Amino acid sequence: MDLQNLLGNRSDRHHYQGPAKKHDGGYSDRGFTIVELLVTMTVGIILATYAVPLLQNAMNFFKVRSAATSVSGAIQSTRFQAIFHGCPYALAFNSAAMTYQFPRNFLVGLAARRCSPT
């Protein structure tokens, strides 16, 4: 084989001139048909319909788990503070605001005289 046969001449090079026709008069298999696109879009929509609720359930699960971990940590921290200072400590939960805190007036009576917050 010589180099000229491999490269071809200028008239052999392919230039885009619209849809390529087959020898039998039909068009070649370039691109996608409308039916193929509609089927693909339908399958994608069906998969998205199933995926969105699953993702929402997973997000809710992680939110609940995160909240439980946070409350557990606050309770454990309050317990450690009580043990370290030898005084009763309290943790106040506000369900309306969905918060918790250490109240400022958590020591009352004899415990207030015996323990002073620092």
N, C-alpha and C positions, 0 to 999 in steps of 0.2 A: 504494500500500500504506500502510496506516496502522500505527501503532505497536502497537496491540492485536493485530493479525494476526501481526506478527513475534514478539512476546513470547508470545502464546498466553495462555490462561487457566490457572488452577490445575489444572484437571482434565486438561489436555493434558500436563503435566509427567510425565516418566518417573521412576518409583520402582522400585527393584529388588523384584521379587515372585517370585523363584525363576527357574528356567530359562524362557527365552522359547520359546513354542511357535509353530511355523509354521502357516500356514493349512491345510496338508495333514495336520496332526496330529503331525508329527515335531518334533524340537527344532532350534533354529537353530544356526548354526556358531560357537558360543562355546566357547573353550578348545580343548584337544587331546584326541584319543582315546588310549586305552591303546596301540594299535598304533603311533601316531605317536611317543609317548614311548618305547616299547621300541625302535623303529628308531633314534631319535636317540641313545639310550643305547648301543645296540650299535655304532653308528658311532663314538661317542666312545671307547668301550673299545678298539675296534680301532685307532684312531689313537693312543691312549695306549700300546698294546702295541708299536707301532712306534717311538714317540717316546722311550720310556725308554732302550732300548739305544743309540740314537743320541746322546742326551745323555750317557750314561755314557762312550761312546767319546770324545766331545769333551772331557769333563772329564779323562780319562786323558791325552789328547794334550796338553792345556794343562799338566798336572802334569809330564809328561816334559819339555816345552819349558822350563818354568820351572826345573826342576832342572838342565837342561843349561846354561841361561843363567847360573844361579848358580855352577856349577862353572867355567864358562868365565871368569866374572868373577874368581873366586878365583885361578885359574891366572894370569890376566893381572896381577892385583894382586901376586902373588908374584914374577912376572917383573920388574915395575916396581921392587919393593923391592930385588931382587937387582942390578938395573942401577944404581939410585940409590945404594946403599951399596957397590957393588963387591964384594959377598960372595955366596957361594952360599946360596940359600934353598931350603927344601923345603916341600912341602905334603903332609900325611899324610891318607890316606883310610882310613876305617874302614867297610868294607862291611857288617859285622854291625850296626852302629848307624846306618848310612847317614848318616855325617857326614864332615866334613873339617875340618882345623885346621892351624895353624902350630905344630909341636912346639917346646917350650921349648929342647930340646937339639938344635937344627937345625944348629949349627956344630960341627964336629969337627976335631981335628988342627991342621994349619997354619992353616986358615981361622979357627979359634977364636982363635988368637993374633993373627992379622992383623986380624980383624973383631970388634968387640965390639958386641953389640946395645945400643941406647940406648933 
